[in-house]
Amino acid sequence: MTPLEATTPIAEWSSWLAGVPGVRFFIVVLSVVAGAVLARFVVRVIGRPVAKQFSRQSVAQTVVRGVRVGTITLAFLFGLWAVGFQFTDLLIGTAVLSAVVGIILAPLVGNFINGLFILADQPFEIGDMIELDDGTQGFIEDITIRYTKIFTLDNTFLVIPNGNMRDRDVTNYSAEDERTRRSTDVLVTYESDIDEGRRRIERAARDCESIINGGPDIRVGVARYNASPECRIQEFGDNGILLRLRYWVKKPYKLAKVQSELNTRIRDRLSDADVEMAYPHRHLVFDDTSGVAQVGLREDQPRDGVDAAGTGETPSGEQEVTTAGETGTAVGVDGRGEPDSDTRETPEPDRDTDGSLEPDVNRTTESSGTDDSVDRPP
């Protein structure tokens, strides 16, 4: 039998179907439905063996999804072949369509490729608790070829395209071990009992139920850490001594609750001891080398219409400062702490050769409206 004779019944059947309106479309739809039913059956058959074959749940789910999509696609192509569709036309149309919408589909293709990288690199797995670079914390719900699903600790659902997921900094709290090491700083004064403060801080950590208290050392890489809480002196600061407590938390999703409970217990225990928490403060010390300043405040007021500078008086509210060793000079200081521009020297009275004061014969005094002359001494 020649290939032409073998294909003659199919060609005749296709010609007959071409004359019936809507039959081709119905056959294609029926093929897709049959493919979906077949895909569900195939997934049930291979689901368990695939899960045993791949240790990572995300990879196993990706393989199962690929089998489901592949089965439905084959059923669709079979329906097209049944109605006599020419696949050469499909290939030409696909090439033209790819050239036209290539730019539009570029982000989708990028997410697809990044999804493959995430599945291959294994930075996180379904069920891991992660923290994004913006502080969002949650659990990985699903990893697909196009996006990653996250359930946050606030009970919200977050879907991130794989292209964005690979560009972000992701902290995985449960990749190898759920136990998480944390630290808390406590600043105490220099006058406090440091040893007693360290013991009380460690007891406060041991009282928290979610903090690991004792047991074998916890290994991180090549290092080993004590599982019990430890409080050590971190540094001597400007305002006090910094004590740092290091401890391990059993579950990463309890970090916020543990931190609040620990801070409360630390405050309660330190308040009962001779340990005071420090805060920024300054001590000012004055001794005999600090210097002495004499400051006086003039209370007299200038008379109305009379210039204070002309009478030698200092207006009220201004300060007059006199330092030791200065004689015959009065320095006025205004309210801004600057020397008064009207300040002038007071002349020293004339003295005789023996040191006695010589009265000024030209000086007159005014008393009760009567002028009295001063006689010249003999």
GIQUI-V347500 format. One record per run of one state. SS is the DSSP state (H for helix, E for strand, - for the rest). FROM is the first residue (numbers start at 1). TO is the last residue. If there is no record, write none. Layout:
# GIQUI-V347500
ss: (SS:SS)
from: (FROM:FROM)
to: (TO:TO)
This chain:
# GIQUI-V347500
ss: (-:H:-:H:-:H:-:H:-:H:-:E:-:E:-:E:-:E:H:-:E:-:E:-:H:-:E:-:E:-:E:-:E:-:E:-:H:-:E:-:E:-:H:-:E:-:E:-:E:-:E:-:E:-:E:-:E:-)
from: (1:3:19:23:54:57:83:87:102:106:122:129:132:137:144:147:153:157:162:168:171:173:180:189:194:207:211:212:218:221:223:226:230:237:241:250:252:272:277:278:295:298:308:312:319:322:332:334:339:340:351:352:357:358:366:368:370:372)
to: (2:18:22:53:56:82:86:101:105:121:128:131:136:143:146:152:156:161:167:170:172:179:188:193:206:210:211:217:220:222:225:229:236:240:249:251:271:276:277:294:297:307:311:318:321:331:333:338:339:350:351:356:357:365:367:369:371:378)
